[in-house]
Amino acid sequence: MMRPLFPLLLLGLLRPFTAGCPMALTQQCEPTDGDIYRYHANTLNDRRTVNFSDYRGKKLNALHEEMKPLGLTILGFPCNQFGNQEPGQNHEILPGLIPGNGFVPNFLLFEKGDVNGKDEQEVFTFLRLFWGPMKLSDIKWNFEKFLVGPNGKPVMRWHPSISIPQVRADIRKYLLLQLYTHSRG
């Protein structure tokens, strides 16, 4: 069985257009159990097993490359709090991604840490302040995503089951709104 792609929570940071950009758009996530990345299938011609999780990171790399000129930076935070999917030590995480899967992230990865509970990283305590209700298991699963605006405040949050194409579309809408707001003055 192939090792699952590293668990990760994502944080997208945007460069400011101006220091005074208003935060006009928020999105509340609706939780849905499960996602396609938990599954695998055999190919038709050679009966090779393909894990759908192999494609998640490649989409993140593409999103990062596409939106980097617009000021988006993707930050990854490995975590082992969900299904024991990242039991390795920090020095084992990145090398474990590369053999067999060919995925090399083009975004910054941070040390593994908790995102919920008494030992959670402070950045996740801060991010959750912008959405209610706050509870111990507020972050539900790997690949939950947050977008932080130019002023350093979170403006969007996506449940792990939300696809990268939807995240891309939401970020584009946000950027267009910021450009429109900035141009009007």
C-alpha positions as a Python dict, from the first residue, in 0.01 Angstrom:
ca = {
    (1, 'M'): (0, 0, 0),
    (2, 'M'): (132, 343, -91),
    (3, 'R'): (196, 596, 185),
    (4, 'P'): (-76, 865, 174),
    (5, 'L'): (21, 1210, 62),
    (6, 'F'): (128, 1412, 364),
    (7, 'P'): (-154, 1558, 569),
    (8, 'L'): (-152, 1930, 541),
    (9, 'L'): (-345, 2238, 627),
    (10, 'L'): (-302, 2521, 387),
    (11, 'L'): (-277, 2887, 440),
    (12, 'G'): (-284, 3122, 144),
    (13, 'L'): (-142, 3466, 204),
    (14, 'L'): (-198, 3760, -27),
    (15, 'R'): (27, 4058, -85),
    (16, 'P'): (-152, 4385, -13),
    (17, 'F'): (-285, 4603, -294),
    (18, 'T'): (-279, 4893, -48),
    (19, 'A'): (-247, 4914, 328),
    (20, 'G'): (-615, 5001, 366),
    (21, 'C'): (-789, 4729, 163),
    (22, 'P'): (-1126, 4655, 327),
    (23, 'M'): (-1218, 4295, 393),
    (24, 'A'): (-1550, 4266, 213),
    (25, 'L'): (-1591, 3894, 155),
    (26, 'T'): (-1616, 3600, 393),
    (27, 'Q'): (-1724, 3246, 338),
    (28, 'Q'): (-1855, 3002, 596),
    (29, 'C'): (-1784, 2637, 527),
    (30, 'E'): (-2048, 2367, 532),
    (31, 'P'): (-1891, 2042, 655),
    (32, 'T'): (-1935, 1730, 445),
    (33, 'D'): (-1807, 1390, 549),
    (34, 'G'): (-1542, 1229, 332),
    (35, 'D'): (-1375, 1326, 9),
    (36, 'I'): (-1249, 1161, -308),
    (37, 'Y'): (-887, 1167, -192),
    (38, 'R'): (-953, 875, 44),
    (39, 'Y'): (-1013, 641, -250),
    (40, 'H'): (-811, 454, -510),
    (41, 'A'): (-886, 259, -827),
    (42, 'N'): (-715, 17, -1061),
    (43, 'T'): (-625, 131, -1412),
    (44, 'L'): (-796, -45, -1699),
    (45, 'N'): (-495, -153, -1902),
    (46, 'D'): (-235, -262, -1645),
    (47, 'R'): (-444, -301, -1329),
    (48, 'R'): (-214, -56, -1151),
    (49, 'T'): (-362, 93, -832),
    (50, 'V'): (-381, 471, -837),
    (51, 'N'): (-446, 660, -515),
    (52, 'F'): (-651, 973, -580),
    (53, 'S'): (-454, 1151, -308),
    (54, 'D'): (-157, 1151, -550),
    (55, 'Y'): (-326, 1430, -744),
    (56, 'R'): (-403, 1667, -460),
    (57, 'G'): (-57, 1820, -424),
    (58, 'K'): (-6, 1860, -796),
    (59, 'K'): (-316, 2077, -808),
    (60, 'L'): (-177, 2283, -522),
    (61, 'N'): (150, 2329, -711),
    (62, 'A'): (-45, 2445, -1017),
    (63, 'L'): (-255, 2685, -807),
    (64, 'H'): (60, 2827, -648),
    (65, 'E'): (231, 2880, -984),
    (66, 'E'): (-78, 3036, -1141),
    (67, 'M'): (-157, 3278, -859),
    (68, 'K'): (195, 3359, -739),
    (69, 'P'): (219, 3662, -974),
    (70, 'L'): (-104, 3790, -814),
    (71, 'G'): (54, 3775, -470),
    (72, 'L'): (-66, 3436, -342),
    (73, 'T'): (173, 3234, -129),
    (74, 'I'): (74, 2883, -18),
    (75, 'L'): (201, 2762, 317),
    (76, 'G'): (170, 2397, 423),
    (77, 'F'): (146, 2270, 780),
    (78, 'P'): (179, 1889, 818),
    (79, 'C'): (-29, 1742, 1100),
    (80, 'N'): (-80, 1396, 1250),
    (81, 'Q'): (-408, 1460, 1433),
    (82, 'F'): (-631, 1306, 1166),
    (83, 'G'): (-623, 931, 1119),
    (84, 'N'): (-253, 907, 1213),
    (85, 'Q'): (-170, 990, 850),
    (86, 'E'): (159, 1168, 921),
    (87, 'P'): (337, 966, 1191),
    (88, 'G'): (686, 1055, 1066),
    (89, 'Q'): (930, 1299, 1218),
    (90, 'N'): (993, 1634, 1047),
    (91, 'H'): (1304, 1507, 868),
    (92, 'E'): (1103, 1216, 722),
    (93, 'I'): (811, 1410, 577),
    (94, 'L'): (948, 1566, 258),
    (95, 'P'): (1163, 1269, 148),
    (96, 'G'): (858, 1046, 203),
    (97, 'L'): (661, 1245, -53),
    (98, 'I'): (906, 1210, -337),
    (99, 'P'): (976, 835, -381),
    (100, 'G'): (714, 672, -598),
    (101, 'N'): (476, 964, -627),
    (102, 'G'): (700, 1221, -794),
    (103, 'F'): (540, 1507, -600),
    (104, 'V'): (770, 1787, -490),
    (105, 'P'): (581, 2080, -336),
    (106, 'N'): (667, 2422, -479),
    (107, 'F'): (534, 2594, -169),
    (108, 'L'): (676, 2634, 180),
    (109, 'L'): (623, 2348, 427),
    (110, 'F'): (650, 2408, 800),
    (111, 'E'): (729, 2171, 1085),
    (112, 'K'): (464, 1918, 1178),
    (113, 'G'): (240, 2028, 1463),
    (114, 'D'): (-108, 2014, 1612),
    (115, 'V'): (-394, 2225, 1477),
    (116, 'N'): (-646, 2141, 1752),
    (117, 'G'): (-620, 2100, 2128),
    (118, 'K'): (-387, 2210, 2406),
    (119, 'D'): (-70, 2180, 2192),
    (120, 'E'): (-207, 2347, 1879),
    (121, 'Q'): (10, 2592, 1690),
    (122, 'E'): (-83, 2952, 1773),
    (123, 'V'): (-148, 3037, 1409),
    (124, 'F'): (-448, 2799, 1408),
    (125, 'T'): (-584, 2943, 1732),
    (126, 'F'): (-572, 3283, 1561),
    (127, 'L'): (-730, 3164, 1234),
    (128, 'R'): (-1024, 3005, 1415),
    (129, 'L'): (-1102, 3328, 1600),
    (130, 'F'): (-1269, 3449, 1281),
    (131, 'W'): (-1522, 3163, 1261),
    (132, 'G'): (-1754, 3020, 1522),
    (133, 'P'): (-1822, 2814, 1710),
    (134, 'M'): (-1482, 2746, 1863),
    (135, 'K'): (-1446, 2390, 1985),
    (136, 'L'): (-1169, 2138, 2037),
    (137, 'S'): (-1218, 1966, 1703),
    (138, 'D'): (-1287, 2280, 1501),
    (139, 'I'): (-1048, 2183, 1221),
    (140, 'K'): (-1203, 1862, 1096),
    (141, 'W'): (-950, 1696, 865),
    (142, 'N'): (-635, 1737, 660),
    (143, 'F'): (-633, 1986, 373),
    (144, 'E'): (-860, 2241, 537),
    (145, 'K'): (-773, 2570, 371),
    (146, 'F'): (-767, 2935, 482),
    (147, 'L'): (-713, 3253, 282),
    (148, 'V'): (-555, 3547, 462),
    (149, 'G'): (-604, 3891, 312),
    (150, 'P'): (-350, 4168, 262),
    (151, 'N'): (-408, 4306, 613),
    (152, 'G'): (-324, 3971, 775),
    (153, 'K'): (-682, 3878, 862),
    (154, 'P'): (-850, 3558, 740),
    (155, 'V'): (-1116, 3619, 475),
    (156, 'M'): (-1210, 3269, 356),
    (157, 'R'): (-1204, 2915, 485),
    (158, 'W'): (-1273, 2593, 297),
    (159, 'H'): (-1369, 2251, 425),
    (160, 'P'): (-1123, 1978, 316),
    (161, 'S'): (-1373, 1838, 65),
    (162, 'I'): (-1382, 2162, -137),
    (163, 'S'): (-1191, 2111, -462),
    (164, 'I'): (-887, 2314, -567),
    (165, 'P'): (-1075, 2445, -876),
    (166, 'Q'): (-1343, 2587, -642),
    (167, 'V'): (-1076, 2739, -417),
    (168, 'R'): (-914, 2894, -727),
    (169, 'A'): (-1248, 3043, -836),
    (170, 'D'): (-1315, 3187, -489),
    (171, 'I'): (-967, 3343, -471),
    (172, 'R'): (-1016, 3498, -815),
    (173, 'K'): (-1351, 3647, -706),
    (174, 'Y'): (-1186, 3786, -395),
    (175, 'L'): (-898, 3939, -593),
    (176, 'L'): (-1138, 4094, -845),
    (177, 'L'): (-1342, 4243, -562),
    (178, 'Q'): (-1024, 4386, -409),
    (179, 'L'): (-917, 4536, -743),
    (180, 'Y'): (-1263, 4685, -796),
    (181, 'T'): (-1275, 4827, -441),
    (182, 'H'): (-922, 4966, -475),
    (183, 'S'): (-994, 5128, -813),
    (184, 'R'): (-1306, 5302, -677),
    (185, 'G'): (-1107, 5447, -408),
}
